[in-house]
């Protein structure tokens, strides 16, 4: 009898182990993109499971007990030009594209965060503000304010996107105030005249209120796109002391008085000037209105963002823009952007990762006179034909799986295998790994004392979900 009991116990124990492994396999997914373009964000047929094993392979250790920032999302800048190209597509093709970009089911990539411009960016087909006047006229009471410049393309596309994903978050960034508020009376460069600080704050408030009337909630506002780059068209030079004063005395108080919950985000420029946001956040009056700082990476290093976090750990960080130059270099672009943006930005406390420029045509149009002529869209739209470019796949590896309110969790740094890990609101774990070496790499994913042995070919990016 004892022998029979022991046999049954042994069989039961092995059955439990078997079903545990099968449960692990059931929820495990692997999605790959290779630098040679032979695999483009494709779900693999194989699964993986965690087992007790000892080996000498490199370990990527996941520890969900160590939690860092909450993520808002991954996405793109929906420029006015992008919206124009999307809006000009036939109804059927446009609907299919927007589903692919913003829905989360099937093969769709689930973009969860968008950046738009307040007025024109340099990737609109012309320069405009919401209060353009004949030369010599002013409108300090904003009686002529209107959203006409966005009514034809941007607002209709945003409404279609919101119908697919009502929870998508939208960040707005101004490139320039109306020219009558500026020191040089030009859309390019110049500074905001001191006598119009209050008027411009009301202008930005009015923008948020008017967009709300259209059913479009602006979750966050950066005070100025690239405030240290006055050579773009449109653009504005805004030094840190000017931006600090503007937020402290004008924008912050007027938002508070109007009970607007749109977040105020400062800087919105390169990582080589961490002193800019730190200086403003050191101002006790200004900082109480500020949610955090935004960054690009055309200068500096991504790990510098942790210096800003360490100086003001109660303030958030956002990565809001990085371009890919036409015609693109898939291998180089995938490697650099995944390492620095998808992995590097969250590992240095960013709540968002946004690539610049959702869409352009085959000639990288439209753009303003003096605007970017080489900005490759995440997609190229040629009438109703779509080409998916490097930024599409770069963002897809995170956006589909790392849903809003996911949290970054601990993963260790491993030589030649940059990585970042998250826990989603539903409890799933997401690990993004890049093999930046020139040979295949075999390694362990270590989780809760067990290991899953994986192999990535050279230049491959993988997203693991379990």
Phi, psi and omega per residue, in radians:
X1 nan -0.737 -3.141
X2 -1.105 -0.673 3.138
X3 -1.118 -0.765 3.125
X4 -1.082 -0.750 3.123
X5 -1.046 -0.776 -3.130
X6 -1.114 -0.678 3.113
X7 -1.119 -0.790 3.139
X8 -1.121 -0.700 3.113
X9 -1.079 -0.783 3.138
X10 -1.071 -0.783 3.122
X11 -1.090 -0.760 -3.139
X12 -1.088 -0.746 3.134
X13 -1.081 -0.741 3.138
X14 -1.201 -0.615 3.075
X15 -1.116 -0.731 3.105
X16 -1.075 -0.737 3.112
X17 -1.098 -0.749 -3.139
X18 -1.062 -0.842 -3.107
X19 -1.181 -0.545 3.076
X20 -1.114 -0.777 3.121
X21 -1.115 -0.740 3.138
X22 -1.110 -0.633 3.102
X23 -1.109 -0.696 3.099
X24 -1.084 -0.775 -3.112
X25 -1.119 -0.651 -3.068
X26 -1.025 -0.597 -3.046
X27 -1.809 0.061 -3.083
X28 -1.605 2.269 3.104
X29 -2.280 2.615 3.035
X30 -2.277 2.207 3.076
X31 -2.099 2.312 -3.041
X32 -2.191 2.612 2.889
X33 -2.381 2.298 -3.132
X34 -1.850 2.591 -3.086
X35 -1.178 -0.356 3.100
X36 -1.561 0.110 3.078
X37 1.209 0.198 3.103
X38 -1.288 -0.401 3.038
X39 -2.249 2.196 -3.091
X40 -2.177 1.685 3.123
X41 0.767 1.134 -3.071
X42 -2.060 2.318 3.069
X43 -1.256 2.311 -3.110
X44 -1.516 2.599 3.140
X45 -1.216 -0.510 -3.093
X46 -1.343 2.690 3.010
X47 -2.026 -3.139 3.057
X48 -2.465 2.733 3.097
X49 -2.408 2.750 -3.136
X50 -1.662 2.354 -3.119
X51 -2.382 2.803 2.989
X52 -1.374 2.034 -3.116
X53 -2.699 2.642 3.062
X54 -2.041 2.274 3.057
X55 -2.739 3.060 -3.090
X56 -1.839 0.289 -3.140
X57 -1.246 2.730 3.016
X58 -1.010 2.516 -3.103
X59 -1.980 2.212 2.869
X60 -1.712 1.921 -3.021
X61 -1.669 2.203 3.109
X62 -1.880 2.222 3.136
X63 -2.321 1.755 -3.071
X64 -1.337 -0.079 3.061
X65 -1.347 -0.299 3.105
X66 -1.781 1.866 -2.982
X67 -1.972 2.435 -3.132
X68 -2.069 -2.359 -3.002
X69 -1.317 2.691 3.047
X70 -1.503 2.367 -3.078
X71 -1.550 2.439 3.013
X72 -1.608 -0.590 3.080
X73 2.680 3.099 -3.126
X74 -2.234 2.461 -3.130
X75 -3.136 -2.528 -2.981
X76 -2.448 2.965 2.905
X77 -1.554 2.103 3.032
X78 -1.528 1.510 3.129
X79 -1.207 2.861 3.062
X80 -1.042 -0.634 3.098
X81 -1.156 -0.696 3.073
X82 -1.053 -0.798 -3.137
X83 -1.099 -0.667 3.124
X84 -1.071 -0.831 -3.113
X85 -1.135 -0.710 3.107
X86 -1.138 -0.766 -3.091
X87 -1.146 -0.465 -3.108
X88 -1.470 -0.089 3.082
X89 -1.250 2.769 3.019
X90 -1.114 2.682 -3.032
X91 -0.960 -0.799 -3.077
X92 -1.143 -0.845 -3.110
X93 -1.167 -0.654 3.112
X94 -1.128 -0.776 -3.141
X95 -1.080 -0.715 3.134
X96 -1.140 -0.719 3.126
X97 -1.115 -0.805 -3.110
X98 -1.144 -0.626 3.045
X99 -1.084 -0.790 -3.127
X100 -1.065 -0.684 -3.087
X101 -1.356 -0.674 -2.902
X102 -2.011 -0.239 3.041
X103 -1.475 2.801 -3.054
X104 -1.944 -0.116 -3.099
X105 -1.529 2.961 3.041
X106 0.906 -2.290 -3.101
X107 -1.620 0.179 -3.115
X108 -1.310 2.703 -2.960
X109 -1.808 -0.075 2.904
X110 1.129 0.724 3.065
X111 -0.957 2.278 -3.024
X112 -2.090 0.006 -3.112
X113 -2.591 2.367 3.123
X114 -2.245 2.553 2.977
X115 -1.972 2.349 3.084
X116 -2.234 2.923 -3.134
X117 -1.756 2.540 2.998
X118 -1.507 1.869 -2.917
X119 1.343 -2.748 -3.081
X120 -1.416 2.565 2.823
X121 -1.780 -3.099 3.118
X122 -1.321 -0.100 3.058
X123 -1.902 0.567 2.806
X124 -1.669 2.904 -3.124
X125 -1.459 -0.094 3.021
X126 -2.820 2.833 3.115
X127 -1.474 2.354 3.060
X128 -2.733 2.732 2.933
X129 -2.154 -3.016 3.122
X130 -1.688 0.166 3.120
X131 -2.660 1.052 -3.140
X132 -1.450 2.352 -3.039
X133 -2.304 2.767 2.994
X134 -1.038 2.632 -3.114
X135 -0.944 2.309 3.118
X136 1.662 -0.254 3.139
X137 -1.612 2.671 3.052
X138 -2.306 2.868 -3.120
X139 -2.536 1.156 -3.043
X140 -1.084 -0.380 3.111
X141 -1.652 0.039 3.078
X142 0.990 0.654 -3.125
X143 -1.205 -0.405 -3.098
X144 -1.794 0.196 3.117
X145 -1.066 2.340 3.032
X146 -2.791 2.753 -3.113
X147 -1.651 0.382 -3.024
X148 -0.934 -0.644 -3.108
X149 -1.100 -0.362 -3.136
X150 -1.861 -0.112 -3.009
X151 -1.237 -0.518 -3.048
X152 -1.340 -0.715 -3.014
X153 -2.117 -0.981 -2.973
X154 -1.133 -0.897 -3.070
X155 -1.106 -0.767 3.076
X156 -1.049 -0.706 3.130
X157 -1.178 -0.723 3.098
X158 -1.038 -0.698 3.133
X159 -1.136 -0.643 3.086
X160 -1.189 -0.663 3.094
X161 -1.142 -0.761 -3.137
X162 -1.130 -0.492 3.079
X163 -1.188 -0.526 3.101
X164 -1.414 -0.792 -3.122
X165 -2.350 1.557 -3.105
X166 -1.108 -0.309 -3.074
X167 -1.621 0.008 -3.091
X168 -1.061 2.439 3.138
X169 -1.671 2.507 -3.075
X170 -2.183 2.224 3.059
X171 -1.875 2.310 3.121
X172 -1.969 2.450 -3.136
X173 -2.366 2.233 3.051
X174 -1.465 2.451 3.010
X175 -1.635 -0.561 3.131
X176 -2.815 2.524 2.945
X177 -1.251 3.002 2.958
X178 -0.956 2.499 -2.991
X179 -1.100 -0.441 -3.125
X180 -1.246 -0.203 3.056
X181 -1.572 -0.069 -2.926
X182 -1.847 2.709 -3.070
X183 -1.176 -0.480 -3.109
X184 -1.902 0.089 3.126
X185 0.922 0.593 -3.112
X186 -2.319 2.655 3.081
X187 -1.232 -0.388 -3.099
X188 -1.757 2.124 3.065
X189 1.236 -2.725 -3.090
X190 1.317 3.012 3.135
X191 -2.121 2.828 3.070
X192 -1.323 2.164 3.130
X193 -1.111 2.429 -3.075
X194 -1.052 -0.568 -3.124
X195 -1.240 -0.183 -3.135
X196 -1.924 0.183 3.096
X197 -1.003 -0.823 -3.119
X198 -1.166 -0.719 3.136
X199 -1.106 -0.730 -3.121
X200 -1.183 -0.635 3.052
X201 -1.058 -0.720 3.094
X202 -1.155 -0.614 3.103
X203 -1.071 -0.804 3.136
X204 -1.191 -0.666 3.057
X205 -1.092 -0.784 -3.126
X206 -1.081 -0.658 3.094
X207 -1.026 -0.830 -3.121
X208 -1.110 -0.712 -3.139
X209 -1.187 -0.714 -3.133
X210 -1.226 -0.633 3.073
X211 -1.156 -0.634 3.099
X212 -1.077 -0.664 3.088
X213 -1.086 -0.455 3.099
X214 -1.470 -0.013 -3.107
X215 1.498 0.308 -3.088
X216 -2.034 1.924 3.132
X217 -1.548 2.217 3.068
X218 -1.594 1.915 -3.074
X219 -1.262 -0.625 -3.073
X220 -2.615 2.701 3.136
X221 -2.314 2.176 2.930
X222 -1.518 2.501 -3.013
X223 -1.162 -0.646 -3.122
X224 -2.807 2.258 3.002
X225 -1.183 2.263 3.059
X226 0.697 1.181 -3.044
X227 -1.172 -0.200 3.105
X228 -1.857 0.311 3.128
X229 -2.231 1.407 -3.105
X230 -1.481 0.187 -3.090
X231 -1.639 -0.038 3.130
X232 -1.478 2.970 3.071
X233 -2.345 1.879 0.075
X234 -1.475 2.911 3.110
X235 -2.908 3.007 3.129
X236 -2.698 2.319 2.995
X237 -1.473 2.156 3.123
X238 -2.432 1.767 -3.106
X239 -1.236 2.790 -3.054
X240 -1.007 -0.670 3.123
X241 -1.166 -0.561 3.091
X242 -1.247 -0.766 3.137
X243 -1.161 -0.697 3.098
X244 -1.062 -0.778 3.116
X245 -1.113 -0.745 -3.126
X246 -1.067 -0.757 3.138
X247 -1.232 -0.768 -3.030
X248 -1.155 -0.777 -3.002
X249 -1.752 -0.317 -2.980
X250 -2.217 -1.195 -3.016
X251 -1.116 -0.851 -3.135
X252 -1.037 -0.925 -3.139
X253 -1.072 -0.656 -3.096
X254 -1.273 -0.594 3.044
X255 -1.130 -0.743 -3.126
X256 -1.125 -0.772 -3.132
X257 -1.113 -0.610 -3.121
X258 -1.479 -0.041 -3.118
X259 0.990 0.717 3.075
X260 -1.511 2.281 -3.109
X261 -1.702 0.153 3.061
X262 -1.104 2.255 -3.118
X263 -1.235 2.494 3.041
X264 -1.759 2.151 -3.119
X265 -2.118 2.311 -3.057
X266 -1.736 3.000 3.031
X267 1.245 -1.560 3.138
X268 1.176 0.837 -3.129
X269 -2.634 -2.887 -2.888
X270 -1.250 2.739 -3.097
X271 -1.259 -0.108 -3.122
X272 -1.425 -0.019 3.124
X273 -2.246 1.069 3.101
X274 -1.100 -0.358 3.120
X275 -1.115 -0.490 -3.118
X276 -1.057 -1.054 3.132
X277 -1.173 -0.614 -3.133
X278 -1.087 -0.713 3.115
X279 -1.029 -0.796 -3.130
X280 -1.174 -0.735 -3.113
X281 -1.224 -0.338 3.057
X282 -1.262 -0.271 3.103
X283 -1.415 1.937 -3.030
X284 -1.101 -0.554 3.124
X285 -1.295 -0.748 -3.115
X286 -1.205 -0.736 -2.975
X287 -1.113 -0.442 -3.104
X288 -1.188 -0.292 3.106
X289 -1.697 -0.109 -2.930
X290 -1.811 2.269 3.066
X291 -1.418 -0.656 -3.099
X292 3.069 -2.830 -3.052
X293 -2.209 2.621 3.135
X294 -2.073 2.640 -3.025
X295 -2.407 2.650 2.899
X296 -2.075 3.076 -3.084
X297 -2.366 0.727 3.016
X298 -1.440 -0.144 3.054
X299 -2.637 2.576 3.109
X300 1.545 -2.934 -3.070
X301 -2.251 2.543 -3.030
X302 -1.101 -0.546 -3.110
X303 -1.232 -0.211 3.061
X304 -1.104 -0.447 -3.127
X305 -1.089 -0.517 3.088
X306 -1.158 -0.465 3.068
X307 -1.124 -0.683 3.109
X308 -1.184 -0.734 3.087
X309 -1.050 -0.789 -3.105
X310 -1.142 -0.569 3.112
X311 -1.244 -0.604 -3.118
X312 -2.467 1.288 -3.028
X313 -1.155 -0.224 3.106
X314 -1.517 -0.033 -3.134
X315 -1.910 2.498 -3.049
X316 -1.425 2.819 3.055
X317 -2.167 2.528 -3.130
X318 -2.346 2.399 2.972
X319 -1.801 2.067 -2.896
X320 -2.038 -0.169 -3.123
X321 -2.881 2.368 2.879
X322 -2.734 2.263 -3.094
X323 -1.656 2.810 2.922
X324 -2.092 2.225 -3.069
X325 -1.409 2.424 3.085
X326 -1.188 2.509 0.080
X327 -1.499 0.038 -3.122
X328 1.565 2.664 3.057
X329 -2.323 1.699 -2.914
X330 -0.953 -0.853 -3.096
X331 -1.076 -0.881 -3.123
X332 -1.167 -0.722 -3.119
X333 -1.159 -0.789 3.133
X334 -1.046 -0.815 -3.082
X335 -1.115 -0.884 -3.066
X336 -1.176 -0.794 -3.040
X337 -1.241 -0.699 3.109
X338 -1.127 -0.786 -3.105
X339 -1.120 -0.804 -3.034
X340 -1.515 -0.588 -3.049
X341 -1.753 -1.085 -3.040
X342 -1.138 -0.680 3.121
X343 -1.660 -0.898 -3.004
X344 -1.168 -0.726 -3.094
X345 -1.152 -0.877 3.061
X346 -1.080 -0.647 3.132
X347 -1.177 -0.269 3.046
X348 -1.969 0.605 2.863
X349 1.450 0.150 -3.138
X350 -1.331 2.441 3.122
X351 -1.579 -0.289 3.110
X352 -2.347 2.726 2.944
X353 -2.393 2.029 -3.081
X354 -2.175 2.285 2.982
X355 -1.562 2.578 3.139
X356 -1.357 2.289 2.878
X357 1.362 1.660 3.129
X358 -1.106 -0.775 -3.005
X359 -2.564 2.561 2.998
X360 -2.525 2.945 3.081
X361 -1.556 3.131 -3.074
X362 -1.066 -0.311 3.127
X363 -1.841 0.281 -3.137
X364 1.085 0.595 2.994
X365 -1.782 2.854 -0.032
X366 -1.508 2.888 3.002
X367 -2.762 2.828 3.113
X368 -1.339 2.933 2.999
X369 -1.193 2.031 -3.049
X370 1.651 -0.032 3.098
X371 -1.503 -3.105 -3.062
X372 -1.159 2.202 -3.136
X373 -1.798 -0.074 -3.044
X374 -2.230 0.291 -3.108
X375 -1.388 1.926 -3.136
X376 -1.410 2.153 3.126
X377 -1.191 2.761 2.990
X378 -1.053 -0.548 2.981
X379 -2.267 2.603 2.990
X380 -1.818 2.201 3.129
X381 -1.885 2.050 3.070
X382 -2.028 1.563 -3.018
X383 1.082 -1.770 3.130
X384 -1.945 0.116 -3.118
X385 -1.681 2.412 -3.072
X386 -2.064 2.303 2.965
X387 -2.051 2.240 -3.137
X388 -1.621 2.183 -3.033
X389 -1.842 3.092 -3.032
X390 -0.889 -0.763 -3.067
X391 -1.082 -0.521 3.107
X392 -1.031 -0.864 -3.092
X393 -1.283 -0.604 3.107
X394 -1.022 -0.871 -3.131
X395 -1.229 -0.665 -3.069
X396 -1.012 -0.614 -3.099
X397 -1.083 -0.358 3.090
X398 -1.934 -0.742 -2.953
X399 -1.090 -0.635 -3.084
X400 -1.174 -0.533 -2.974
X401 -1.942 -0.651 -3.090
X402 -1.549 1.454 -3.045
X403 -1.325 2.783 3.106
X404 -0.891 2.460 -3.099
X405 1.341 0.085 2.881
X406 -1.105 2.712 3.082
X407 -2.070 2.497 3.008
X408 -1.268 2.371 3.084
X409 -2.089 2.954 -3.032
X410 -1.176 2.341 2.848
X411 -2.504 2.421 -3.041
X412 -1.412 2.818 3.089
X413 -1.465 2.246 -3.112
X414 -2.207 2.360 -3.101
X415 -0.987 2.260 3.088
X416 1.184 0.063 3.134
X417 -2.288 1.171 3.069
X418 -0.972 2.519 -3.071
X419 -2.765 2.819 3.033
X420 -2.611 2.565 -3.070
X421 -2.256 2.633 -3.116
X422 -2.452 2.759 2.950
X423 -2.090 2.200 -3.061
X424 -1.468 2.899 3.103
X425 -1.018 -0.471 3.130
X426 -1.502 -0.016 3.080
X427 1.695 -0.057 3.106
X428 -1.261 2.648 3.053
X429 -1.815 2.414 3.140
X430 -2.189 2.178 3.106
X431 -2.153 2.150 3.085
X432 -1.871 2.159 -3.069
X433 -2.224 2.458 3.108
X434 -2.176 2.267 3.005
X435 -1.637 1.707 -3.088
X436 -1.560 0.083 3.125
X437 -1.482 3.071 -3.122
X438 -1.742 0.309 3.086
X439 -2.527 2.843 3.121
X440 -1.094 2.524 -3.119
X441 -2.157 2.259 3.033
X442 -1.862 2.360 -3.027
X443 -2.726 2.954 3.051
X444 -1.800 2.470 2.782
X445 -1.721 1.989 -3.079
X446 -1.782 2.169 -3.071
X447 -2.571 2.143 3.101
X448 0.943 0.733 3.069
X449 1.451 -0.110 3.118
X450 -1.932 2.915 -3.094
X451 -2.319 2.554 2.987
X452 -2.106 2.071 -3.116
X453 -1.435 2.201 -3.098
X454 -2.256 2.721 3.049
X455 -2.290 2.275 3.062
X456 -2.108 2.299 3.051
X457 -1.215 2.858 -3.139
X458 -0.992 2.351 3.055
X459 1.335 0.130 -3.093
X460 -1.577 2.471 3.005
X461 -1.894 2.344 -3.130
X462 -2.243 2.466 2.916
X463 -2.006 2.150 3.116
X464 -1.861 2.328 -3.125
X465 -2.287 2.210 3.066
X466 -2.546 nan nan
